[in-house]
Amino acid sequence: HSEKIKLLKQKNKELQKKYKELTYLQEQGILKFDMQGKITYCNSIGCKMLGLETKILKDGFFLTELFSCEKDKIGGCANIERLLKYNFGGPYEYEWRNKCFVRVVWTACKDKDNNIVGGKAIFINITKQKQNETRLRRINEQQEELITKRTESLNESLLQLRRSQNQLIQTEKMTSLKSVIIGISHEINTPLGIAITSASILRDSFYQFNNQIKKSDISKKDFQELYDNTQDSLSMISNNLESIAALINNFKVILQEQSENELCQFDLRNYLNMIYQTQKARFKNIAHEFILDCPTPFLINSYPDVFFQIVSNLLLNSFIHGFDKKDNCVINISVSMENDETVKLVYKDTGHGIPQENLDKIFNPFFT
């Protein structure tokens, strides 16, 4: 019983296969033509496909009249010539009359002596397929255009982001530079004030001595006092002007390295101390201790302006936020070599610290 069921299923599959083949053949157009290219036969499927009437075929209809496009006509005729010469051709795709796109296989027709006496074309309608391909191509073109526009928009956004980033970096540099200028101004005020006061005292001493000369009332003691006052005042002026010169020189070094932003060799210990000196004058009212644990000299090849921005911001953070209403303020910077290529810089202070909920966010852009 099971064997019979298997046989029936097998026959059913064969019948379905034959039905599909017959259906496929029914959808095929078939036409025949002689050696002059005159169509001698076209089945009903082909006639319907191409909009041909029996009368037209009887009056004489040639293959060349099938082609809608001159390019297809030239190519098609060449294919037919190749068919008649070499006995093969296809499949080829053409636009035939009635706006019908077809896929054609050319086959030679022979007589009993095996001489080619004409040809046969077996063709199927692929108009819907072509329409779908055209529609798909348009969709792809639209998608590509949309992708191109979005890519251009993203590139513009990226460019704008880079501009904003560069602007932020420049703003940060200007902020740091402003901080240096304020620090230098505060730092210069003290020695400059002392130098001005010393010069004023020296001027008054000479003015008084001049009056004594006019009165012819000068003693050896007066000369000694003028000499001592002059010596002390000049010493004060000289020392404080040297301090001012050193501060200005530090400022010039920082300003130059800020503007150049180039890789160079510099002494990190001296540079860190210089950064601290430019910042501490702004916060003289905050009692603090600064500890710099770094070998001297400590020459490195790096970017000084980057160190300046980082360390100056850390110092400002300590003074403004860490040491707010706090005693026993200490800043400790330690520098060491981890290996031949890596420098380790540790910054610590005894400030209030960072709230626990903010610790994971402090390196997020713009968080502070």
Salt bridges, closest charged atoms under 4 A:
ASP59 OD2 - LYS55 NZ 3.13
GLU93 OE2 - ARG103 NH2 2.93
GLU93 OE1 - LYS130 NZ 2.88
GLU133 OE1 - LYS130 NZ 3.81
GLU145 OE2 - LYS149 NZ 3.56
ASP204 OD1 - ARG203 NE 3.92
ASP305 OD2 - LYS173 NZ 3.68
